[in-house]
């Protein structure tokens, strides 16, 4: 596996495909660049999903998120692109990506993007 930024998302077979369970990743070190000013944007991402037949390999997720470090991209766009790319790779039953961007200019931004129907036990948080 590469030790540099990569958009390749690696999966592995879910060993419990008949069970409904949730996987949650907390990614507090995300960075990208504001497309308007070129200044760095810092965010914390929470990724939750209910796997179907595949699970996401964590090192590939780390390298994937790192690949945005120098990219000029809007908060809404990057959050939705991450969701789209993860859904394409993992094909989950359900997935939620929450991007919480640090305050800049007195404004903090939270973007929530979802795919599929939330599990019955979902509390919406």
Buried (B, 14 or more C-beta within 10 A) or exposed (E): EEEEBBEEBBBEEBEEEEEEEBBEBEBEEBBBBBEEEEEEBBBBBBBBBBBBEBBBBEEBBBBBBBBBEEBBBBBEEBBBBBBEBBBEBBBBBBBBBBBBBEEBEEEEBEBEBBBBEBEEEBEEE
